[in-house]
């Protein structure tokens, strides 16, 4: 039985229209966010059950649920083709992120949170060798996973080629690239591709990128955490695009 837990995650799911079967609140839970959850649930006709905290502990594996849990049929993914078509109709340049093998749900949730904050058009993940949308991702994203579209794809290489056909510039984040992030022009439709925690971009993915670029680093650690690296790319893309309106 899929669940979403955490106050912000459940409230965001309610506000974004995720189909919730039931909400369970630990007895004694209170506060503004709990009041907002009760109000939204009442408006949408979703049953709220007050239960012992131990019941929620059992369903979440004692994760940090903040006394709030929602039961769902499934956590939905967005249709990628519809998503891209809609993004190209907007006044600003669209940018998407494709995560090539991010397997830690905490990293996926953190990337989704940063993507939503920085105005990313959508997050794309593979069906295999990748974390998927689950309760941990929803919680770590602080509700952002309900506010930004997330799509799943079967084949990463074909997806990159399809984005090129749709006039997107496919840019891979690669620590070994010769070109710096600051040298890239992001004022066009962008798909940024970021590799997994241990191996980075796969060879097939790297070969299909139009450009590879790196984040300049000063220290000796060697690399950023994947969610931190993603945030830096999102910020630079947003910085370049936010005051630019694409030509008609």
C-alpha positions as CSV (number, residue, x, y, z in Angstrom):
1,X,0.0,0.0,0.0
2,X,1.8,3.2,-1.2
3,X,1.9,6.0,1.4
4,X,3.1,9.6,1.6
5,X,4.2,10.9,4.9
6,X,5.3,14.2,6.5
7,X,3.2,17.3,7.0
8,X,4.5,19.3,4.0
9,X,4.5,16.3,1.7
10,X,0.9,15.4,2.5
11,X,-0.3,19.0,2.3
12,X,1.4,19.5,-1.1
13,X,-0.2,16.2,-2.4
14,X,-3.6,17.5,-1.3
15,X,-3.1,20.9,-2.9
16,X,-1.8,19.5,-6.2
17,X,-4.6,17.0,-6.7
18,X,-2.8,13.7,-6.0
19,X,-5.6,11.1,-5.4
20,X,-5.5,10.3,-1.7
21,X,-7.6,7.5,-0.3
22,X,-7.3,8.4,3.3
23,X,-5.3,10.6,5.7
24,X,-4.1,9.3,9.1
25,X,-3.1,11.8,11.8
26,X,-1.5,10.8,15.1
27,X,-3.7,11.6,18.0
28,X,-2.7,14.9,19.5
29,X,-1.2,16.3,16.3
30,X,-1.8,20.1,16.0
31,X,-0.4,23.2,14.3
32,X,-1.1,25.3,11.3
33,X,0.0,22.7,8.8
34,X,-2.3,20.1,10.4
35,X,-5.2,22.6,10.3
36,X,-4.5,23.2,6.6
37,X,-4.5,19.5,6.0
38,X,-7.8,19.1,7.7
39,X,-9.3,22.0,5.7
40,X,-8.1,20.7,2.4
41,X,-9.2,17.1,3.2
42,X,-12.7,18.4,4.1
43,X,-13.0,20.4,0.9
44,X,-12.0,17.4,-1.2
45,X,-14.0,14.9,0.8
46,X,-11.1,12.8,1.9
47,X,-11.5,10.8,5.1
48,X,-9.3,11.7,8.0
49,X,-8.6,9.1,10.7
50,X,-7.1,9.9,14.1
51,X,-4.9,7.0,15.0
52,X,-2.2,6.1,17.6
53,X,1.3,7.2,16.7
54,X,2.4,3.6,16.8
55,X,0.2,2.8,13.9
56,X,1.9,5.4,11.7
57,X,5.3,4.3,13.0
58,X,4.5,0.8,11.8
59,X,3.4,1.9,8.3
60,X,6.5,4.1,7.8
61,X,9.1,2.0,9.4
62,X,9.5,4.7,12.1
63,X,10.6,7.3,9.6
64,X,10.2,11.0,10.4
65,X,6.6,11.2,9.5
66,X,5.6,14.1,11.9
67,X,2.4,12.3,12.8
68,X,0.9,12.6,9.3
69,X,0.4,9.9,6.6
70,X,-1.7,9.6,3.5
71,X,-2.7,6.4,1.7
72,X,-2.6,6.5,-2.1
73,X,-3.4,4.0,-4.9
74,X,-0.1,5.0,-6.6
75,X,2.1,8.0,-6.9
76,X,1.5,9.2,-10.5
77,X,4.1,10.0,-13.2
78,X,3.5,12.7,-15.8
79,X,3.3,11.9,-19.6
80,X,6.6,13.2,-21.0
81,X,5.4,14.1,-24.5
82,X,2.5,16.1,-23.2
83,X,4.8,17.8,-20.7
84,X,7.3,18.9,-23.2
85,X,4.7,20.1,-25.7
86,X,3.1,22.2,-23.0
87,X,6.5,23.6,-21.9
88,X,7.3,24.7,-25.4
89,X,4.2,26.9,-25.5
90,X,5.3,28.9,-22.5
91,X,6.9,32.3,-22.7
92,X,10.1,31.3,-21.0
93,X,12.6,28.8,-22.2
94,X,11.9,25.4,-20.8
95,X,14.5,23.3,-19.0
96,X,14.2,19.7,-17.8
97,X,16.6,17.5,-15.9
98,X,17.2,13.8,-16.6
99,X,18.8,11.8,-13.8
100,X,20.9,9.0,-15.3
101,X,20.9,6.4,-12.5
102,X,20.3,8.3,-9.2
103,X,19.5,5.3,-6.9
104,X,19.3,6.9,-3.5
105,X,15.8,8.2,-2.8
106,X,17.1,10.9,-0.5
107,X,19.2,12.3,-3.4
108,X,16.2,12.0,-5.7
109,X,14.0,13.9,-3.3
110,X,16.6,16.6,-2.8
111,X,17.1,17.1,-6.5
112,X,13.3,17.3,-7.0
113,X,13.1,19.9,-4.3
114,X,15.8,22.1,-5.9
115,X,14.3,21.6,-9.4
116,X,10.9,22.9,-8.2
117,X,12.5,25.9,-6.4
118,X,14.5,26.9,-9.5
119,X,11.6,26.7,-11.9
120,X,12.6,23.4,-13.7
121,X,9.9,22.3,-16.2
122,X,10.1,18.6,-15.1
123,X,12.2,15.8,-13.8
124,X,12.9,12.6,-15.8
125,X,14.1,9.3,-14.3
126,X,14.7,5.9,-15.9
127,X,12.5,3.0,-15.0
128,X,15.5,0.8,-14.3
129,X,18.6,1.5,-12.1
130,X,17.0,4.5,-10.5
131,X,15.1,5.5,-7.4
132,X,11.4,6.0,-8.1
133,X,8.7,8.1,-6.5
134,X,8.1,6.7,-3.1
135,X,7.3,7.9,0.4
136,X,10.9,8.8,1.2
137,X,11.3,10.8,-2.0
138,X,8.0,12.7,-1.3
139,X,9.1,13.4,2.3
140,X,12.7,14.6,1.4
141,X,11.4,16.8,-1.4
142,X,9.3,18.7,1.2
143,X,6.2,18.3,-1.0
144,X,8.0,19.5,-4.2
145,X,7.4,16.0,-5.8
146,X,3.7,16.8,-5.9
147,X,4.3,20.3,-7.4
148,X,6.7,19.5,-10.2
149,X,6.0,16.9,-12.9
150,X,8.1,13.7,-12.7
151,X,8.3,11.4,-15.7
152,X,9.7,7.9,-16.2
153,X,11.3,6.7,-19.4
154,X,12.3,3.2,-20.5
155,X,15.4,4.1,-22.6
156,X,17.6,7.1,-21.7
157,X,19.5,7.1,-25.0
158,X,16.3,7.3,-27.0
159,X,14.9,10.0,-24.8
160,X,18.0,12.2,-25.4
161,X,17.6,11.7,-29.1
162,X,13.9,12.6,-28.9
163,X,14.7,15.8,-27.0
164,X,17.1,16.8,-29.7
165,X,14.4,16.3,-32.3
166,X,12.2,18.6,-30.2
167,X,14.9,21.3,-30.5
168,X,16.4,21.0,-27.0
169,X,20.1,21.4,-26.3
170,X,21.2,18.3,-24.4
171,X,23.9,19.2,-21.8
172,X,25.7,16.6,-19.7
173,X,27.2,17.3,-16.3
174,X,30.6,15.7,-16.3
175,X,33.4,16.4,-13.8
176,X,36.0,15.5,-16.5
177,X,34.7,17.9,-19.1
178,X,37.0,20.6,-20.4
179,X,34.3,23.3,-20.7
180,X,33.1,25.1,-17.5
181,X,29.4,25.5,-16.6
182,X,30.0,29.3,-16.7
183,X,30.9,29.1,-20.4
184,X,27.6,27.5,-21.6
185,X,24.8,29.5,-23.0
186,X,21.5,28.2,-21.5
187,X,19.2,30.7,-23.2
188,X,17.4,28.0,-25.2
189,X,15.3,24.9,-24.5
190,X,17.6,22.8,-22.2
191,X,17.8,19.2,-21.1
192,X,20.4,18.9,-18.4
193,X,21.6,15.4,-17.8
194,X,23.1,14.4,-14.4
195,X,24.6,11.0,-13.6
196,X,24.3,8.7,-10.6
197,X,26.0,8.8,-7.3
198,X,28.9,6.5,-8.0
199,X,29.5,6.2,-11.8
200,X,28.3,9.6,-13.1
201,X,27.0,9.6,-16.7
202,X,27.1,6.3,-18.5
203,X,29.1,6.2,-21.7
204,X,26.0,5.9,-23.9
205,X,24.5,8.9,-22.3
206,X,27.7,10.9,-22.5
207,X,28.1,10.2,-26.2
208,X,24.6,11.5,-26.9
209,X,25.0,14.9,-25.2
210,X,25.5,18.0,-27.3
211,X,27.8,19.5,-24.7
212,X,29.6,18.3,-21.6
213,X,30.5,20.8,-18.9
214,X,31.8,20.7,-15.4
215,X,31.4,22.8,-12.2
216,X,34.7,24.5,-11.4
217,X,36.0,23.3,-8.1
218,X,38.8,24.5,-5.8
219,X,39.2,21.9,-3.1
220,X,40.5,18.4,-3.1
221,X,37.4,16.4,-2.4
222,X,36.8,15.7,-6.1
223,X,33.1,16.0,-6.5
224,X,29.8,17.4,-5.2
225,X,27.0,15.3,-3.9
226,X,24.6,14.7,-6.9
227,X,21.8,16.9,-5.4
228,X,24.3,19.8,-4.7
229,X,25.7,19.5,-8.2
230,X,22.1,19.6,-9.6
231,X,21.3,22.7,-7.6
232,X,24.3,24.6,-9.0
233,X,23.3,23.7,-12.5
234,X,19.6,24.7,-11.9
235,X,20.7,28.0,-10.4
236,X,22.9,28.9,-13.4
237,X,20.2,27.9,-15.9
238,X,17.6,30.0,-14.0
239,X,20.0,32.9,-13.6
240,X,20.5,33.1,-17.4
241,X,16.9,32.4,-18.4
242,X,14.8,34.3,-15.8
243,X,15.0,37.7,-17.5
244,X,14.9,36.3,-21.0
245,X,11.8,35.9,-23.0
246,X,12.2,33.6,-25.9
247,X,11.7,35.1,-29.4
248,X,8.2,34.7,-30.9
